[in-house]
Amino acid sequence: MRAWQYLCISIGFFAAAAVAADAPAEAASAAGREAFAQGDYSGALQHFIDARRAGLDSPQLSYNLGVTYYRLGRYHEARQEFEGLLGDAEQAANAHYNLGLIALKLNDTRAAREHFQQAHDTTDSEALRALAARALVQAQPRAVASRRTAGVLSLGAGYDSNVALVRDADQIGTRDEGDAFGEVLAGVRHPLGESWELDAAFYLRHYADVDAFDQSSLRLGMMHRTTGEVWRSGIGAHAERLFLGGEVFQSAGTLTLEAARPFQDGAELRLRYRPSRIVAEAPYEYLTGWRHRAGVQLRSPLAEASLTLGYELELNDRDDLPQDEPFASRSPQRNALSAQLGYPLSRAWDLTVAGRYRYSRFEQETIGPPRLGISTNRRRVDEEYEMELRLDRILTRHWYLFGRHLYTHNQSNDPEFDYSRHETMLGLERLF
């Protein structure tokens, strides 16, 4: 899913070269400008490079190369082109402004402010001065980058090949029955003052035939966020209630501690710790207890793509089933590795490929009669594999059409919990 908020920026582009050049060089430059106008930034880059190799050497070509590198997410090359223009009196102010935009992309807000200030103080253009003034406000370190209400609404329909009660199917079992479903997701985040924000979310999945497996949840909470020169941090609390088949399944209270550190190459490191107190309703009282989740995530630009790697440790201390026979632990220790690659196929299409591996080992041995000819007097161990493919089509600035396929396979030393599932969904999203 795309982020709820965007920093709106613009970057100039020279439509024509101002110096004479040989015909092949000028032809390559003109082809680059045409490709750029059509959104073919990779093609434009190759044409501009050909123009430089053919002998064209002008501030306009350097500027156009810088813009094209920027559009391709190659911020270091873009920075080199604009830095080469700082000695040109006519282009220095524009170069400073664009270097400020690049610094923001590289999460270097201090350098961004310096460049925007230079652009503001040295330009003769009132339009550029206004842009630089606005950018200076955006680049100021503060608790929340944008103090406006933001939200998302997602509507979808699809097919689930193996309907499960909850996502953690290994806790309450699965049912090998497919069904069509409709899904609604809504979320909103509203700023309160300079550092507080209120957020709420609603989720609903309704199956066409198997009503007993309908799922819904309500979530409400607050976060306090601060931003320094190096780290951003947040602390908050949330309450959540989950429903299964129209009845209350469990309630949870969660404390969230998080921190993020951006790097100058555009990468960002995120840390998060979330302890939760869970109270489950009958007949799932054995799930009542504590859950602790600690995770680390690294997000990094990768040419035109974006790569995110993650690890999460989950510890559970649940009430479990009665201690006399039969007994089964519901308190797993889990280790999960994840990877996600986002790639823009064009100006209108985005592709996301994601995968996750989760290893779960339960706290105590299961005690009971053999099932499927296998002794159950052992500690249950599960390995879950998950693969996701998602395609987004940008319709307008705020509307997106998406298609998603998710495959999950759980392999356990207790055959009762072996399962595979395919989920396919089409939907429409609105960001605001």
GIPE-V926180 format. One record per pair of residues at least 24 apart in sequence whose C-alpha atoms are under 10 Angstrom apart, sorted by the first residue. I is the first residue (numbers start at 1). GAP is how many residues later the second one is. Records with the same first field share a line. If there is no record, write none. Layout:
# GIPE-V926180
I = GAP ; GAP
This chain:
# GIPE-V926180
1 = 151 ; 153 ; 351 ; 389 ; 391 ; 399 ; 401 ; 428
2 = 150 ; 348 ; 390 ; 398 ; 427 ; 429
3 = 148 ; 149 ; 428
4 = 145 ; 146 ; 147 ; 148 ; 183 ; 184 ; 185 ; 394 ; 426 ; 427 ; 428
5 = 140 ; 141 ; 143 ; 144 ; 145 ; 146 ; 426 ; 427
6 = 139 ; 140
7 = 97 ; 98 ; 128 ; 131 ; 138 ; 139
8 = 127 ; 130
9 = 89 ; 92 ; 122 ; 126
10 = 87 ; 88 ; 91 ; 121
11 = 55 ; 56 ; 57 ; 59 ; 60 ; 83 ; 86 ; 87 ; 90
12 = 51 ; 52 ; 54 ; 55 ; 82 ; 83 ; 85 ; 86
13 = 24 ; 47 ; 48 ; 50 ; 51 ; 52 ; 53 ; 54 ; 55
14 = 45 ; 46 ; 47 ; 48 ; 49 ; 50 ; 53
15 = 45 ; 46 ; 49
16 = 44 ; 45 ; 48
17 = 39 ; 40 ; 41 ; 42 ; 43 ; 44 ; 47
18 = 40 ; 41 ; 42 ; 43
19 = 37 ; 38 ; 39 ; 40 ; 41 ; 42
20 = 36 ; 37 ; 38
21 = 30 ; 33 ; 34 ; 35 ; 36 ; 37
22 = 29 ; 32 ; 33 ; 34
23 = 28 ; 31 ; 33
24 = 26 ; 27 ; 30 ; 31 ; 32
25 = 24 ; 25 ; 26 ; 27 ; 28 ; 29 ; 30 ; 31 ; 32
26 = 24 ; 25 ; 26 ; 28 ; 29 ; 30
27 = 24
28 = 24 ; 25 ; 26 ; 28
29 = 25 ; 27 ; 32 ; 35
32 = 29 ; 32 ; 33 ; 36
33 = 31 ; 35
36 = 28 ; 31 ; 32 ; 35
38 = 309
39 = 32 ; 307 ; 308
40 = 28 ; 31 ; 32 ; 306 ; 307
41 = 26 ; 27 ; 28 ; 29 ; 30 ; 31 ; 305
42 = 26 ; 27 ; 29 ; 30 ; 262
43 = 25
44 = 24 ; 25
45 = 24 ; 27
58 = 27
59 = 25 ; 26 ; 29 ; 31 ; 32
60 = 25 ; 31
63 = 28 ; 31 ; 32 ; 35
66 = 29 ; 32 ; 33
67 = 31
69 = 235
70 = 28 ; 31 ; 32 ; 35
71 = 233
72 = 231 ; 232 ; 233 ; 272
73 = 29 ; 32 ; 193 ; 228 ; 229 ; 230 ; 231 ; 232 ; 233
74 = 28 ; 191 ; 227 ; 228 ; 229 ; 230
75 = 24 ; 26 ; 27 ; 28 ; 30 ; 31 ; 190 ; 191 ; 226 ; 228
76 = 26 ; 27 ; 30 ; 188 ; 189 ; 190
78 = 24
79 = 24
89 = 33 ; 34
90 = 33 ; 34
91 = 32
92 = 26 ; 27 ; 30 ; 31
93 = 24 ; 25 ; 26 ; 27 ; 28 ; 29 ; 30 ; 31 ; 32 ; 35 ; 36 ; 39
94 = 24 ; 25 ; 26 ; 28 ; 29 ; 31 ; 34 ; 35 ; 38
95 = 24
96 = 24 ; 26 ; 27 ; 36
97 = 26 ; 31 ; 32 ; 34 ; 35 ; 38
98 = 34
100 = 32 ; 35 ; 36 ; 39
101 = 31 ; 34 ; 38
102 = 162 ; 164
103 = 36 ; 161 ; 162 ; 163
104 = 31 ; 34 ; 35 ; 160 ; 162
105 = 158 ; 159 ; 160 ; 161 ; 162
106 = 156 ; 157 ; 158 ; 159 ; 160 ; 161 ; 162 ; 195
107 = 32 ; 122 ; 123 ; 154 ; 155 ; 156 ; 157 ; 158 ; 159 ; 160 ; 161
108 = 31 ; 121 ; 122 ; 154 ; 155 ; 156 ; 157 ; 158
109 = 27 ; 29 ; 30 ; 31 ; 32 ; 120 ; 121 ; 155
110 = 29 ; 30 ; 31 ; 119
111 = 28
112 = 24 ; 26 ; 27 ; 28
113 = 24 ; 25 ; 26 ; 27 ; 28
114 = 25
140 = 87 ; 89
141 = 85 ; 86 ; 87 ; 88 ; 89 ; 91
142 = 52 ; 53 ; 83 ; 84 ; 85 ; 86 ; 87 ; 90
143 = 50 ; 51 ; 52 ; 53 ; 81 ; 82 ; 83 ; 84 ; 85 ; 89 ; 90 ; 91
144 = 47 ; 49 ; 50 ; 51 ; 52 ; 53 ; 80 ; 81 ; 82 ; 83 ; 88
145 = 49 ; 50 ; 81 ; 82
146 = 45 ; 48
147 = 42 ; 43 ; 44 ; 45 ; 46 ; 47 ; 48 ; 49 ; 50
148 = 41 ; 42 ; 43 ; 44 ; 49 ; 284
149 = 39 ; 40 ; 41 ; 42 ; 43 ; 48 ; 49 ; 50 ; 283
150 = 37 ; 38 ; 39 ; 40 ; 41 ; 49 ; 281 ; 282
151 = 35 ; 36 ; 37 ; 38 ; 39 ; 48 ; 49 ; 50 ; 279 ; 280 ; 281
152 = 33 ; 34 ; 35 ; 36 ; 37 ; 49 ; 246 ; 277 ; 278 ; 279 ; 280
153 = 31 ; 32 ; 33 ; 34 ; 35 ; 48 ; 49 ; 246 ; 275 ; 276 ; 277 ; 278 ; 279
154 = 29 ; 30 ; 31 ; 32 ; 33 ; 49 ; 245 ; 246 ; 247 ; 248 ; 273 ; 274 ; 275 ; 276 ; 277
155 = 27 ; 28 ; 29 ; 30 ; 31 ; 49 ; 246 ; 247 ; 271 ; 272 ; 273 ; 274 ; 275
156 = 25 ; 26 ; 27 ; 28 ; 29 ; 49 ; 245 ; 246 ; 247 ; 248 ; 269 ; 270 ; 271 ; 272 ; 273
157 = 24 ; 25 ; 26 ; 27 ; 48 ; 49 ; 50 ; 246 ; 267 ; 268 ; 269 ; 270 ; 271
158 = 24 ; 25 ; 49 ; 245 ; 246 ; 247 ; 265 ; 266 ; 267 ; 268 ; 269
159 = 48 ; 49 ; 246 ; 263 ; 264 ; 265 ; 266 ; 267
160 = 47 ; 246 ; 261 ; 262 ; 263 ; 264 ; 265
161 = 246 ; 259 ; 260 ; 261 ; 262 ; 263
162 = 246 ; 257 ; 258 ; 259 ; 260 ; 261
163 = 44 ; 47 ; 50 ; 51 ; 258 ; 259 ; 260
164 = 49 ; 50 ; 51 ; 257
165 = 47 ; 48 ; 49 ; 50 ; 79 ; 80 ; 84
166 = 47 ; 48 ; 49 ; 76 ; 77 ; 78 ; 83
167 = 48
169 = 241 ; 248 ; 249 ; 250
170 = 160 ; 162 ; 190 ; 212 ; 214 ; 240 ; 242 ; 246 ; 247 ; 248 ; 249
171 = 113 ; 115 ; 116 ; 158 ; 159 ; 160 ; 161 ; 246
172 = 112 ; 115 ; 158 ; 245
173 = 243 ; 244 ; 245 ; 246
174 = 242 ; 243 ; 244 ; 245 ; 246
175 = 38 ; 242 ; 244
176 = 243 ; 244 ; 245
177 = 33 ; 244
178 = 29 ; 31 ; 32 ; 243 ; 244 ; 245
179 = 27 ; 28 ; 29 ; 30 ; 31 ; 244
180 = 26 ; 27 ; 28 ; 29 ; 30 ; 243 ; 244 ; 245
181 = 24 ; 25 ; 26 ; 27 ; 28 ; 29 ; 33 ; 242 ; 243 ; 244
182 = 24 ; 25 ; 26 ; 32 ; 243 ; 244 ; 245
183 = 24 ; 32 ; 33 ; 242 ; 243 ; 244
184 = 32 ; 243 ; 245
185 = 31 ; 32 ; 244
186 = 32 ; 243 ; 244
187 = 31 ; 32 ; 33 ; 244
188 = 32 ; 243 ; 244
189 = 32 ; 33 ; 34
190 = 32
191 = 31 ; 32 ; 33
192 = 30 ; 31 ; 32
194 = 30 ; 31 ; 32
195 = 28 ; 29 ; 30 ; 31 ; 32 ; 39
196 = 26 ; 27 ; 28 ; 29 ; 30 ; 38 ; 39 ; 40
197 = 24 ; 25 ; 26 ; 27 ; 28 ; 39
198 = 24 ; 25 ; 26 ; 38 ; 40
199 = 24 ; 39
200 = 38 ; 39 ; 40
201 = 39
202 = 38
203 = 39
204 = 38 ; 39
205 = 39
206 = 39 ; 40
207 = 38
210 = 35
211 = 33 ; 34 ; 35
212 = 32 ; 33 ; 34 ; 35
213 = 30 ; 31 ; 32 ; 33
214 = 29 ; 30 ; 31 ; 32 ; 33
215 = 27 ; 28 ; 29 ; 30 ; 31 ; 32 ; 33 ; 34
216 = 25 ; 26 ; 27 ; 28 ; 29 ; 30 ; 31 ; 32 ; 33
217 = 24 ; 25 ; 26 ; 27 ; 31 ; 32 ; 33 ; 34
218 = 24 ; 25 ; 33
219 = 32 ; 33 ; 34
220 = 33
221 = 32 ; 33 ; 34
222 = 34
223 = 32 ; 33 ; 34
224 = 33
225 = 33 ; 34
226 = 33
227 = 32 ; 33 ; 34
228 = 33
229 = 32 ; 33
230 = 30 ; 31 ; 32 ; 33
231 = 28 ; 29 ; 30 ; 31 ; 38 ; 39
232 = 26 ; 27 ; 28 ; 29 ; 30 ; 38
233 = 24 ; 25 ; 26 ; 27 ; 28 ; 37 ; 38 ; 39
234 = 24 ; 25 ; 26 ; 38
235 = 24 ; 37 ; 38
236 = 38
237 = 37 ; 38 ; 39
238 = 38
239 = 37 ; 38
240 = 38
241 = 37 ; 38 ; 39
242 = 38
247 = 34
248 = 32 ; 33 ; 34
249 = 30 ; 31 ; 32 ; 33 ; 34 ; 35 ; 36
250 = 28 ; 29 ; 30 ; 31 ; 32 ; 34 ; 35 ; 37 ; 38
251 = 26 ; 27 ; 28 ; 29 ; 30 ; 37
252 = 24 ; 25 ; 26 ; 27 ; 28 ; 36 ; 37 ; 38 ; 39
253 = 24 ; 25 ; 26 ; 37
254 = 24 ; 36 ; 37 ; 38
255 = 37
256 = 37 ; 38
257 = 37
258 = 36 ; 37 ; 38
259 = 37
260 = 36 ; 37 ; 38
261 = 37
262 = 36 ; 37 ; 38
263 = 37
265 = 35 ; 36
266 = 33 ; 34 ; 35 ; 36 ; 40
267 = 31 ; 32 ; 33 ; 34 ; 35 ; 39 ; 40 ; 41
268 = 29 ; 30 ; 31 ; 32 ; 33 ; 40
269 = 27 ; 28 ; 29 ; 30 ; 31 ; 39 ; 40 ; 41
270 = 25 ; 26 ; 27 ; 28 ; 29 ; 40
271 = 24 ; 25 ; 26 ; 27 ; 39 ; 40 ; 41
272 = 24 ; 25 ; 40
273 = 39 ; 40 ; 41
274 = 40
275 = 39 ; 40 ; 41
276 = 40
277 = 40 ; 41
278 = 40
279 = 39
284 = 36 ; 37
285 = 33 ; 34 ; 35 ; 36
286 = 32 ; 33 ; 34 ; 35 ; 36 ; 42 ; 43 ; 44 ; 45
287 = 29 ; 30 ; 31 ; 32 ; 33 ; 34 ; 42 ; 43 ; 44
288 = 29 ; 30 ; 31 ; 32 ; 42
289 = 27 ; 28 ; 29 ; 30 ; 31 ; 41 ; 42
290 = 25 ; 26 ; 27 ; 28 ; 29 ; 41
291 = 24 ; 25 ; 26 ; 27 ; 40 ; 41 ; 42
292 = 24 ; 25 ; 41
293 = 41 ; 42
294 = 41
295 = 40 ; 41 ; 42
297 = 40 ; 41 ; 42
298 = 41
299 = 40 ; 41 ; 42
300 = 41
301 = 40 ; 41
302 = 39 ; 40 ; 41
303 = 40
304 = 38 ; 39 ; 40 ; 41
305 = 36 ; 37 ; 38 ; 39 ; 40 ; 45 ; 46 ; 47
306 = 34 ; 35 ; 36 ; 37 ; 38 ; 46
307 = 32 ; 33 ; 34 ; 35 ; 36 ; 45 ; 46 ; 47
308 = 30 ; 31 ; 32 ; 33 ; 34 ; 46
309 = 28 ; 29 ; 30 ; 31 ; 32 ; 45 ; 46 ; 47
310 = 26 ; 27 ; 28 ; 29 ; 30 ; 46
311 = 24 ; 25 ; 26 ; 27 ; 28 ; 45 ; 46 ; 47
312 = 24 ; 25 ; 26 ; 46
313 = 24 ; 45 ; 46
314 = 46
315 = 45 ; 47 ; 48
316 = 46 ; 47
317 = 46
318 = 45
320 = 43 ; 44
321 = 45
323 = 44
324 = 43 ; 44
325 = 41 ; 42 ; 43 ; 44
326 = 40 ; 41 ; 42 ; 43 ; 50 ; 51
327 = 37 ; 38 ; 39 ; 40 ; 41 ; 49 ; 50
328 = 34 ; 35 ; 36 ; 37 ; 38 ; 39 ; 40 ; 48 ; 49 ; 50 ; 51 ; 52
329 = 32 ; 33 ; 34 ; 35 ; 36 ; 37 ; 38 ; 50 ; 51
330 = 32 ; 33 ; 34 ; 36 ; 50
331 = 29 ; 30 ; 31 ; 32 ; 33
332 = 27 ; 28 ; 29 ; 30 ; 31 ; 32 ; 47 ; 48 ; 49 ; 50
333 = 26 ; 27 ; 28 ; 29 ; 30 ; 48
334 = 24 ; 25 ; 26 ; 27 ; 28 ; 47 ; 48 ; 49
335 = 24 ; 25 ; 26 ; 48
336 = 24 ; 47 ; 48 ; 49
337 = 48
338 = 48 ; 49
339 = 48
340 = 47 ; 48 ; 49
341 = 48
342 = 48 ; 49
343 = 48
344 = 47 ; 48
345 = 46 ; 47 ; 48
346 = 47 ; 48
347 = 46 ; 47
348 = 44 ; 45 ; 46 ; 47 ; 48 ; 52
349 = 42 ; 43 ; 44 ; 45 ; 46 ; 51 ; 52 ; 53
350 = 40 ; 41 ; 42 ; 43 ; 44 ; 52
351 = 38 ; 39 ; 40 ; 41 ; 42 ; 51 ; 52
352 = 36 ; 37 ; 38 ; 39 ; 40 ; 52
353 = 34 ; 35 ; 36 ; 37 ; 38 ; 51
354 = 32 ; 33 ; 34 ; 35 ; 36 ; 52
355 = 30 ; 31 ; 32 ; 33 ; 34 ; 51 ; 52 ; 53
356 = 28 ; 29 ; 30 ; 31 ; 32 ; 52
357 = 26 ; 27 ; 28 ; 29 ; 30 ; 51 ; 52 ; 53
358 = 24 ; 25 ; 26 ; 27 ; 28 ; 52
359 = 24 ; 25 ; 26 ; 51 ; 52 ; 53
360 = 24 ; 52
361 = 51
366 = 48
370 = 44
371 = 43 ; 44 ; 45
372 = 42 ; 43 ; 44
373 = 42
374 = 39 ; 40 ; 41
375 = 38 ; 39
376 = 37 ; 38 ; 39
378 = 35 ; 36
379 = 34 ; 35
380 = 32 ; 33 ; 34 ; 37
381 = 30 ; 31 ; 32 ; 33 ; 36
382 = 28 ; 29 ; 30 ; 31 ; 32 ; 35 ; 36
383 = 26 ; 27 ; 28 ; 29 ; 30 ; 35
384 = 24 ; 25 ; 26 ; 27 ; 28 ; 34 ; 35 ; 36
385 = 24 ; 25 ; 26 ; 35
386 = 24 ; 34 ; 35 ; 36
387 = 35
388 = 34 ; 35 ; 36
389 = 35
390 = 34 ; 35 ; 36
391 = 35
392 = 35 ; 36 ; 37
393 = 35
394 = 35
395 = 33 ; 34
396 = 34
397 = 33 ; 34 ; 35
398 = 31 ; 32 ; 33 ; 34
399 = 29 ; 30 ; 31 ; 32 ; 33
400 = 27 ; 28 ; 29 ; 30 ; 31
401 = 25 ; 26 ; 27 ; 28 ; 29
402 = 24 ; 25 ; 26 ; 27
403 = 24 ; 25
